[in-house]
Amino acid sequence: VGVIVALPDAASQKWHSDGDHLHDDLHLAPHAVNVFVPLVDVDATNGATEFAPGTHLDWSTDKRTVVLDCAAGDAILFDWRLKHRGLANRVTHPRPLLYLTYALPWFVDRYNFSSDRYAPLPPLVPRTSRADRAKSRSSLKGGLASSRTSSTLALPSGGAPPSSSAEEASAHGGGDASDVVVVDDPAASGTTTTTARAAPSEETASSSSTSSSAE
Protein backbone atom coordinates (compact mmCIF):
# COMPACT_ATOMS: atom_id res chain seq x y z
CA VAL A 1 0.00 0.00 0.00
CA GLY A 2 1.30 3.45 -0.85
CA VAL A 3 0.50 6.82 -2.40
CA ILE A 4 1.99 8.21 -5.59
CA VAL A 5 1.74 12.00 -5.91
CA ALA A 6 2.26 13.84 -9.20
CA LEU A 7 3.05 17.44 -8.30
CA PRO A 8 2.20 20.34 -10.63
CA ASP A 9 4.51 20.38 -13.69
CA ALA A 10 5.62 16.78 -13.05
CA ALA A 11 6.74 15.09 -16.29
CA SER A 12 5.31 11.88 -17.66
CA GLN A 13 6.78 8.63 -16.35
CA LYS A 14 8.67 6.24 -18.56
CA TRP A 15 6.81 3.15 -19.72
CA HIS A 16 7.22 0.34 -17.21
CA SER A 17 5.59 -2.63 -15.58
CA ASP A 18 5.74 -3.31 -11.89
CA GLY A 19 7.12 -6.82 -12.39
CA ASP A 20 8.11 -9.48 -14.91
CA HIS A 21 6.88 -12.91 -15.86
CA LEU A 22 7.86 -15.70 -13.52
CA HIS A 23 8.67 -18.08 -16.39
CA ASP A 24 10.70 -17.30 -19.50
CA ASP A 25 8.81 -19.66 -21.82
CA LEU A 26 5.35 -19.99 -20.33
CA HIS A 27 2.66 -17.39 -19.82
CA LEU A 28 1.12 -18.06 -16.46
CA ALA A 29 -1.98 -16.63 -14.85
CA PRO A 30 -1.45 -13.37 -12.94
CA HIS A 31 0.43 -13.86 -9.71
CA ALA A 32 -0.16 -10.23 -8.66
CA VAL A 33 -2.56 -7.43 -9.55
CA ASN A 34 -2.43 -3.71 -8.88
CA VAL A 35 -5.32 -1.54 -7.71
CA PHE A 36 -5.10 2.20 -8.41
CA VAL A 37 -7.50 4.52 -6.58
CA PRO A 38 -7.17 8.21 -7.56
CA LEU A 39 -7.90 10.54 -4.65
CA VAL A 40 -8.93 13.36 -6.99
CA ASP A 41 -10.65 13.31 -10.37
CA VAL A 42 -8.04 12.46 -13.03
CA ASP A 43 -7.76 12.81 -16.80
CA ALA A 44 -5.04 13.38 -19.39
CA THR A 45 -4.37 16.91 -18.06
CA ASN A 46 -3.43 16.11 -14.47
CA GLY A 47 -1.57 12.82 -14.53
CA ALA A 48 -3.99 10.02 -15.33
CA THR A 49 -2.46 6.58 -15.98
CA GLU A 50 -1.90 5.46 -19.57
CA PHE A 51 -2.02 1.71 -20.27
CA ALA A 52 -0.74 -0.43 -23.15
CA PRO A 53 -3.26 -3.31 -23.53
CA GLY A 54 -1.83 -6.74 -24.28
CA THR A 55 1.64 -5.98 -22.99
CA HIS A 56 1.13 -8.37 -20.08
CA LEU A 57 1.36 -11.06 -22.81
CA ASP A 58 3.80 -9.43 -25.22
CA TRP A 59 5.82 -6.42 -24.15
CA SER A 60 6.46 -5.31 -27.73
CA THR A 61 2.82 -5.26 -28.88
CA ASP A 62 1.80 -2.04 -30.65
CA LYS A 63 -1.85 -1.92 -29.72
CA ARG A 64 -3.35 1.51 -29.20
CA THR A 65 -2.78 2.85 -25.68
CA VAL A 66 -5.62 3.80 -23.35
CA VAL A 67 -5.93 6.69 -20.88
CA LEU A 68 -8.60 6.19 -18.25
CA ASP A 69 -10.48 9.23 -16.95
CA CYS A 70 -11.58 8.46 -13.40
CA ALA A 71 -13.47 10.13 -10.60
CA ALA A 72 -11.98 10.30 -7.12
CA GLY A 73 -12.49 6.94 -5.41
CA ASP A 74 -12.77 4.86 -8.58
CA ALA A 75 -10.71 1.65 -8.63
CA ILE A 76 -8.58 0.44 -11.56
CA LEU A 77 -7.39 -3.20 -11.46
CA PHE A 78 -4.72 -4.48 -13.84
CA ASP A 79 -2.16 -7.24 -14.23
CA TRP A 80 1.09 -6.50 -12.42
CA ARG A 81 2.98 -7.20 -15.67
CA LEU A 82 1.06 -4.69 -17.80
CA LYS A 83 2.99 -1.77 -19.33
CA HIS A 84 1.77 1.60 -18.02
CA ARG A 85 2.90 5.10 -17.06
CA GLY A 86 1.63 8.16 -15.23
CA LEU A 87 1.11 11.16 -17.51
CA ALA A 88 2.39 14.68 -16.91
CA ASN A 89 0.52 16.87 -14.45
CA ARG A 90 -0.21 20.12 -16.31
CA VAL A 91 -2.50 21.69 -13.74
CA THR A 92 -1.79 23.68 -10.58
CA HIS A 93 -2.76 21.11 -7.95
CA PRO A 94 -1.20 17.74 -6.99
CA ARG A 95 -2.58 14.41 -8.20
CA PRO A 96 -2.45 11.84 -5.36
CA LEU A 97 -3.16 8.21 -6.19
CA LEU A 98 -3.51 5.36 -3.71
CA TYR A 99 -2.13 2.03 -4.88
CA LEU A 100 -2.45 -1.49 -3.50
CA THR A 101 -0.91 -4.75 -4.72
CA TYR A 102 -2.59 -8.11 -4.17
CA ALA A 103 -0.52 -11.25 -4.74
CA LEU A 104 -0.67 -14.99 -4.27
CA PRO A 105 0.42 -16.04 -0.77
CA TRP A 106 3.75 -17.45 -1.88
CA PHE A 107 4.81 -14.42 -3.93
CA VAL A 108 7.18 -11.83 -2.45
CA ASP A 109 8.11 -8.63 -4.29
CA ARG A 110 11.84 -8.48 -3.66
CA TYR A 111 12.51 -5.66 -6.13
CA ASN A 112 10.07 -2.77 -5.67
CA PHE A 113 10.35 -2.91 -1.89
CA SER A 114 14.01 -3.79 -1.58
CA SER A 115 15.94 -1.75 0.98
CA ASP A 116 18.72 -1.41 -1.60
CA ARG A 117 16.56 0.98 -3.63
CA TYR A 118 15.90 3.52 -0.88
CA ALA A 119 17.98 5.75 1.34
CA PRO A 120 17.93 4.95 5.08
CA LEU A 121 15.13 6.65 6.97
CA PRO A 122 15.97 9.11 9.78
CA PRO A 123 15.50 7.87 13.35
CA LEU A 124 11.99 8.05 14.75
CA VAL A 125 11.07 10.70 17.28
CA PRO A 126 11.07 9.10 20.75
CA ARG A 127 7.58 8.23 21.95
CA THR A 128 6.41 10.16 25.01
CA SER A 129 3.74 9.26 27.53
CA ARG A 130 0.72 11.36 28.48
CA ALA A 131 2.32 12.06 31.86
CA ASP A 132 5.53 13.30 30.21
CA ARG A 133 3.56 15.66 27.96
CA ALA A 134 1.58 16.99 30.92
CA LYS A 135 4.82 17.60 32.83
CA SER A 136 6.28 19.44 29.86
CA ARG A 137 3.24 21.70 29.60
CA SER A 138 3.39 22.41 33.33
CA SER A 139 7.06 23.40 33.08
CA LEU A 140 6.28 25.70 30.18
CA LYS A 141 3.50 27.45 32.08
CA GLY A 142 5.78 27.86 35.10
CA GLY A 143 8.46 29.45 32.95
CA LEU A 144 5.99 31.92 31.48
CA ALA A 145 4.72 32.87 34.92
CA SER A 146 8.23 33.51 36.28
CA SER A 147 9.07 35.72 33.30
CA ARG A 148 6.30 38.20 33.99
CA THR A 149 7.70 41.64 34.88
CA SER A 150 6.96 42.72 38.41
CA SER A 151 6.11 46.28 39.39
CA THR A 152 9.01 48.67 40.03
CA LEU A 153 8.88 50.99 43.03
CA ALA A 154 10.52 54.42 42.86
CA LEU A 155 10.62 56.35 46.13
CA PRO A 156 12.46 59.48 47.23
CA SER A 157 15.07 59.08 49.94
CA GLY A 158 13.43 58.29 53.24
CA GLY A 159 10.01 58.01 51.63
CA ALA A 160 7.25 55.66 52.65
CA PRO A 161 6.28 52.55 50.72
CA PRO A 162 3.56 52.93 48.08
CA SER A 163 -0.04 52.64 49.20
CA SER A 164 -2.95 51.02 47.50
CA SER A 165 -5.35 53.80 48.50
CA ALA A 166 -5.41 57.55 48.89
CA GLU A 167 -5.92 57.22 52.67
CA GLU A 168 -2.76 55.12 53.10
CA ALA A 169 -0.78 57.51 50.93
CA SER A 170 -2.01 60.40 53.02
CA ALA A 171 -1.12 58.59 56.24
CA HIS A 172 2.47 58.03 55.08
CA GLY A 173 3.17 61.30 53.36
CA GLY A 174 0.35 63.69 54.01
CA GLY A 175 -0.63 63.80 50.32
CA ASP A 176 -3.86 63.05 48.57
CA ALA A 177 -4.62 60.60 45.80
CA SER A 178 -2.60 62.65 43.32
CA ASP A 179 0.53 61.88 45.32
CA VAL A 180 0.53 58.30 43.94
CA VAL A 181 1.31 58.14 40.22
CA VAL A 182 1.21 54.99 38.10
CA VAL A 183 3.09 55.14 34.83
CA ASP A 184 2.67 52.53 32.09
CA ASP A 185 5.54 52.59 29.65
CA PRO A 186 4.92 50.42 26.52
CA ALA A 187 8.58 50.70 25.61
CA ALA A 188 9.55 49.02 28.87
CA SER A 189 8.12 45.62 27.85
CA GLY A 190 5.06 45.96 30.05
CA THR A 191 6.92 47.41 33.08
CA THR A 192 4.66 49.36 35.44
CA THR A 193 6.37 52.00 37.61
CA THR A 194 4.61 53.20 40.75
CA THR A 195 5.93 56.46 42.21
CA ALA A 196 4.84 57.73 45.63
CA ARG A 197 5.66 61.40 46.22
CA ALA A 198 6.62 62.42 49.73
CA ALA A 199 4.61 65.07 51.60
CA PRO A 200 5.99 68.61 51.47
CA SER A 201 8.13 69.62 54.44
CA GLU A 202 6.92 72.13 57.03
CA GLU A 203 9.41 74.70 55.75
CA THR A 204 8.14 74.36 52.19
CA ALA A 205 4.53 74.50 53.32
CA SER A 206 5.21 77.63 55.36
CA SER A 207 6.96 79.29 52.46
CA SER A 208 4.04 78.54 50.20
CA SER A 209 1.60 79.96 52.75
CA THR A 210 3.61 83.19 53.15
CA SER A 211 3.81 83.65 49.42
CA SER A 212 0.06 83.27 49.10
CA SER A 213 -0.53 85.93 51.82
CA ALA A 214 1.79 88.35 50.09
CA GLU A 215 -0.17 88.09 46.90
Disulfide bonds with the S-S distance in Angstrom:
none
